[in-house]
Amino acid sequence: MTGSNCEELLNQQAAICEWKRNLNEKSGAVNKCQKLGNKFQLKVSGCLPEFVKSFQNKKQVYAGANCWGTALSFKKHSLLPRFVWSEEMSYWLDSPICRVLEVGEKKQAGDIITIFSPEYLFSSQDWSQGRGRTFWDKLYPGRYQLPLRNDGYSGFHTILHSETYISDKLSFGKDSPFSGDRYKFQNLINVYGRSRDKRCREAQGLRPHLREYANEPRSIVRSHCDYFSLAYRCQNFDEYFKEQALTESEKAIWDEVNYLNSLQKTLFKLSFAGALISDAEKDQMLKVSAAYSQEALQQMTMNLGNHFEMLAVLKYFSAEAVVKAFEQAELIEAIEPL
């Protein structure tokens, strides 16, 4: 890291070290600040989380994980970042695993900053289908409402972007699933979609007006805080479910989720190294994921308790993420936008 003074660099190093500790990773050596010409330099490699140390700014070949999958991966939602649908992110932010910070509550390194924006509809997009829509319709019949128009602003908010908060100056994330967007640190003020108006940054008293149920459109564009962000604190998924008194059927789903997550070790490499997988292995993964996905859609509506539902939701999207990874690597035909 470079900066105009050592005090600021040391503050950022402390925040990155705190993030690493919050991830239950042991910090390495802490380096001293050194002068470099007219600026100051500080090496922070000892404080970098293992994933960041290995993959920040690394060039990708194909599309892969998006902003939501990157943020949730640091909570062990998956072993490595994967694609996460907006409906999936919304579900977890409203689940017992996550909570929105209270007004005035201090943010911590590792919190998730989520930006909400005016929803813009593109005429080229098919709003009547998609994996997220399938999930929404299954778990929440009647919640999803088709747009009243097929282009322009809808009169509702939408979830736009998420980043991992490190400090008041720094965040870590990935702007989009596309190959040109890398895993990287950036100045928090420049986070995609985050308002320049301080009153709209982590405006914990605000809530998005979403296109769902019987909500009516509002004049959101160019209104005060049409773009705003909220800070969430999410637990470690692995720790959360291990701490619960799961039933035998819930344990069985948890084992299936862990199996699907293990496949991501191979699939994650596709976005960097290209198509390094055999047709037989690909076909087997697709067969298993299809079976698990259909099972999960039925399980999530069985009314067997909150943990059962959450695990079924995680199973469904973990299964669909396997297919998505092959689509993004251009190994099978895509059925929805990358």
matplotlib code that plots the C-alpha trace (Angstrom):
import matplotlib.pyplot as plt

x = [0.0, 1.2, 0.0, 0.9, 1.5, 2.3, -0.5, -3.2, -1.4, -1.0, -4.8, -5.6, -3.2, -4.9, -8.3, -7.1, -5.6, -8.9, -10.7, -8.3, -8.8, -12.6, -12.2, -10.5, -7.2, -4.0, -2.2, 1.5, 4.2, 3.2, 5.6, 6.8, 5.9, 8.8, 9.3, 9.4, 10.3, 7.5, 5.2, 5.1, 4.8, 3.6, 3.5, 0.4, 0.8, 0.9, -2.7, -4.2, -6.8, -5.6, -8.1, -7.1, -3.4, -3.9, -6.5, -6.6, -6.1, -5.6, -6.6, -9.6, -10.4, -14.1, -16.9, -17.4, -18.3, -20.1, -20.2, -22.7, -20.9, -17.6, -19.0, -20.8, -17.8, -16.0, -18.8, -18.3, -21.5, -19.3, -15.8, -14.8, -16.7, -19.4, -22.2, -25.1, -28.5, -30.0, -33.0, -30.5, -28.6, -31.9, -32.9, -29.7, -29.7, -33.2, -32.4, -31.3, -27.7, -27.6, -28.9, -29.0, -26.9, -28.9, -28.9, -25.6, -24.1, -20.4, -19.3, -16.7, -14.2, -16.0, -19.4, -21.2, -22.1, -25.1, -26.3, -29.9, -30.7, -33.6, -34.6, -34.0, -35.7, -34.0, -36.4, -34.0, -34.3, -36.8, -38.3, -40.6, -38.0, -34.6, -33.3, -33.9, -37.4, -38.1, -36.9, -39.0, -42.2, -41.7, -41.0, -43.0, -46.0, -47.3, -44.3, -42.7, -44.6, -43.8, -42.9, -45.7, -43.3, -40.4, -37.9, -36.9, -37.2, -39.9, -40.6, -39.0, -35.6, -33.4, -30.4, -27.5, -24.2, -22.4, -18.8, -16.9, -16.3, -12.8, -12.6, -14.0, -11.5, -11.3, -13.4, -12.9, -15.0, -15.7, -17.8, -19.5, -19.2, -17.5, -13.9, -12.6, -13.7, -11.2, -11.2, -9.7, -9.4, -10.8, -11.5, -14.9, -16.0, -15.7, -17.7, -20.1, -23.4, -22.6, -24.0, -21.7, -24.2, -23.1, -26.7, -27.3, -24.3, -25.1, -28.4, -29.6, -33.0, -33.9, -35.4, -35.8, -39.2, -39.2, -41.2, -43.1, -46.6, -49.0, -46.4, -47.2, -44.5, -43.1, -41.1, -37.7, -35.3, -33.6, -35.4, -33.3, -31.3, -32.6, -29.2, -28.4, -26.5, -27.1, -24.5, -25.2, -23.4, -23.6, -22.4, -20.2, -22.5, -20.4, -20.3, -24.0, -25.3, -22.8, -24.0, -27.6, -29.3, -30.0, -32.4, -31.2, -33.0, -31.3, -27.9, -28.5, -29.2, -26.1, -24.0, -25.3, -24.6, -21.0, -20.7, -21.9, -19.5, -16.6, -17.3, -16.7, -13.0, -12.9, -15.4, -13.8, -10.6, -12.6, -12.8, -9.0, -7.6, -10.3, -12.0, -9.8, -12.4, -13.4, -16.7, -17.4, -16.7, -18.8, -21.8, -21.6, -21.6, -24.6, -26.5, -26.0, -26.8, -30.0, -31.2, -30.3, -31.9, -35.3, -35.2, -34.4, -37.3, -39.7, -37.9, -38.0, -41.8, -42.3, -42.7, -40.3, -38.8, -36.6, -33.3, -34.7, -35.9, -32.6, -30.6, -32.9, -32.5, -28.7, -28.8, -30.9, -28.6, -25.5, -26.7, -27.7, -24.3, -22.7, -24.6, -24.0, -20.2, -20.3, -22.4, -20.0, -17.0, -18.9, -18.9, -22.7, -25.3, -26.4, -30.1, -29.9, -27.6, -24.1]
y = [0.0, 3.5, 6.8, 10.3, 9.5, 6.5, 7.1, 6.4, 3.4, 1.9, 2.4, 0.6, -2.2, -2.6, -2.8, -5.5, -7.5, -7.2, -8.6, -11.6, -12.3, -12.1, -14.7, -16.9, -16.8, -16.2, -13.0, -13.0, -10.5, -6.8, -4.6, -1.1, 1.9, 3.1, 6.3, 5.9, 9.1, 11.6, 8.9, 6.2, 2.4, -0.4, -4.1, -5.7, -9.3, -10.8, -9.4, -10.5, -13.3, -16.4, -16.0, -12.4, -13.2, -15.8, -14.2, -10.4, -8.7, -12.1, -12.2, -14.3, -16.1, -16.5, -15.0, -16.4, -15.2, -11.9, -9.3, -11.1, -14.5, -12.8, -11.1, -14.2, -16.5, -14.8, -16.0, -19.6, -19.5, -21.4, -22.7, -20.3, -17.4, -18.4, -16.7, -15.7, -14.6, -11.4, -13.3, -15.6, -12.6, -11.0, -14.2, -14.5, -10.8, -11.3, -14.7, -15.4, -15.7, -11.9, -8.8, -5.2, -3.0, -0.7, 3.1, 4.4, 0.9, 0.8, -1.1, -3.9, -5.2, -8.0, -6.5, -6.4, -3.1, -3.5, -0.8, -0.4, 1.6, 2.6, -0.5, 0.0, -2.4, -3.5, -4.4, -7.2, -9.0, -11.8, -11.0, -14.0, -16.7, -17.5, -19.5, -16.8, -16.3, -20.1, -20.0, -16.9, -18.4, -21.7, -20.3, -17.1, -17.6, -14.2, -12.2, -11.7, -9.2, -8.8, -5.2, -3.0, -1.9, -3.5, -0.6, 2.3, 2.9, 0.8, 2.9, 0.5, -0.2, -3.2, -4.7, -3.5, -4.4, -5.7, -5.3, -6.4, -3.4, -3.2, 0.4, 3.8, 4.1, 0.5, -2.3, -5.6, -7.2, -7.8, -5.5, -8.1, -11.7, -10.7, -11.7, -8.1, -7.4, -8.8, -9.4, -6.2, -3.7, -0.2, 3.1, 2.7, 6.1, 4.6, 1.4, 0.9, 2.6, 3.9, 7.4, 10.4, 11.9, 11.0, 10.9, 8.0, 5.9, 3.1, 4.8, 2.2, 3.7, 3.3, 0.3, -0.4, -0.1, -3.4, -4.7, -7.4, -8.3, -5.4, -2.6, 0.4, 2.3, 5.5, 8.4, 7.2, 8.4, 11.7, 11.6, 11.9, 8.7, 7.1, 5.3, 4.2, 1.6, -0.6, -2.4, -6.0, -8.3, -12.0, -15.0, -17.8, -20.2, -23.3, -22.3, -21.3, -24.7, -26.7, -24.9, -25.8, -29.0, -30.2, -33.1, -36.1, -34.9, -31.5, -33.1, -35.0, -31.8, -30.2, -33.1, -32.6, -28.8, -29.6, -32.0, -29.4, -26.9, -29.3, -29.3, -25.5, -26.2, -27.5, -25.2, -22.0, -22.8, -22.6, -18.8, -18.7, -21.7, -22.3, -25.6, -28.0, -30.7, -33.9, -34.4, -37.4, -35.3, -32.5, -34.8, -36.4, -33.0, -31.8, -35.0, -34.6, -30.9, -31.4, -34.0, -32.0, -28.8, -30.5, -32.1, -28.8, -27.0, -29.5, -29.6, -25.8, -25.8, -28.7, -26.5, -28.5, -25.5, -22.5, -24.5, -27.1, -24.3, -22.5, -25.6, -26.5, -23.0, -23.3, -26.7, -25.4, -22.5, -24.5, -27.0, -24.4, -22.7, -25.8, -25.5, -21.7, -22.3, -24.5, -21.9, -19.1, -21.2, -21.7, -25.5, -25.7, -23.3, -20.6, -20.4, -17.0, -14.0, -14.6]
z = [0.0, -0.7, 0.8, 1.8, 5.5, 7.7, 10.1, 7.5, 6.1, 9.6, 10.2, 7.0, 7.9, 11.3, 9.6, 7.1, 10.0, 11.9, 8.8, 8.7, 12.4, 12.0, 9.3, 11.9, 10.0, 11.8, 10.9, 9.9, 10.3, 10.6, 8.6, 9.2, 7.1, 4.9, 2.9, -0.9, -2.7, -1.9, -0.6, 2.1, 1.6, 3.8, 2.9, 4.3, 2.9, 6.5, 7.1, 3.8, 3.9, 2.1, -0.8, -1.3, -1.2, -4.0, -6.2, -5.9, -9.3, -11.0, -14.6, -15.6, -18.8, -18.4, -16.4, -12.9, -9.4, -9.0, -6.2, -4.0, -4.3, -3.5, -0.4, 0.9, 0.3, 3.1, 5.3, 4.1, 2.1, -0.4, -0.3, -3.0, -4.7, -7.1, -8.9, -6.6, -7.9, -6.6, -5.1, -3.3, -1.9, -0.8, 0.9, 3.0, 4.0, 5.4, 7.0, 10.6, 9.4, 8.6, 10.2, 9.1, 11.5, 13.8, 13.3, 14.8, 15.2, 14.4, 11.3, 11.6, 9.1, 7.3, 7.3, 4.0, 2.4, 0.0, -2.4, -3.5, -6.6, -8.8, -10.9, -14.6, -17.0, -20.2, -23.1, -24.1, -20.8, -20.3, -16.8, -16.9, -16.1, -14.6, -11.7, -9.2, -10.4, -10.1, -6.5, -5.7, -7.2, -5.3, -1.9, -2.1, -4.4, -5.5, -4.2, -7.6, -9.8, -13.5, -14.5, -15.8, -18.6, -20.4, -20.5, -18.3, -14.6, -12.9, -9.8, -7.4, -5.9, -6.7, -5.0, -7.1, -5.5, -2.4, -1.1, 2.0, 4.3, 5.6, 6.9, 6.3, 3.4, 2.1, 0.8, -1.1, -3.8, -7.5, -9.6, -11.8, -12.9, -16.1, -16.7, -17.0, -13.4, -10.9, -7.2, -5.7, -3.0, -3.7, -2.1, -0.3, -1.7, -5.2, -4.6, -7.5, -6.9, -3.4, -3.0, -2.7, -0.3, 3.2, 4.4, 2.0, 2.9, 5.3, 5.9, 8.4, 8.8, 5.2, 3.5, -0.3, -2.0, -3.9, -6.9, -5.0, -3.8, -4.2, -4.0, -6.2, -8.2, -6.7, -8.1, -6.9, -9.6, -8.5, -5.2, -2.0, -1.5, -4.7, -4.4, -0.8, 1.1, 4.1, 6.3, 7.2, 9.6, 8.5, 10.4, 9.1, 7.4, 8.3, 12.0, 12.1, 10.8, 12.9, 16.0, 15.4, 16.7, 13.2, 12.6, 10.6, 7.5, 7.9, 8.4, 5.2, 3.2, 4.9, 3.7, 0.1, 0.3, 1.4, -1.5, -4.0, -2.5, -2.9, -6.7, -6.7, -6.0, -9.6, -11.1, -9.7, -11.7, -15.0, -14.9, -14.7, -16.6, -19.1, -19.9, -17.9, -17.2, -19.0, -20.6, -18.3, -15.2, -16.5, -17.3, -13.9, -12.1, -14.2, -13.5, -9.7, -9.7, -11.7, -9.2, -6.2, -7.6, -8.2, -4.7, -3.1, -4.8, -3.2, 0.2, 0.7, 0.8, 3.1, 6.2, 8.3, 10.1, 9.3, 9.3, 6.9, 4.6, 4.7, 4.0, 1.1, -0.4, 0.0, -1.7, -4.6, -5.4, -4.8, -7.4, -9.9, -9.4, -10.8, -14.0, -14.1, -13.9, -17.0, -18.8, -17.9, -19.1, -22.4, -22.0, -22.3, -23.7, -21.3, -20.5, -18.8, -19.0, -17.6]

ax = plt.figure().add_subplot(projection="3d")
ax.plot(x, y, z, "-o")
ax.set_aspect("equal")
plt.show()
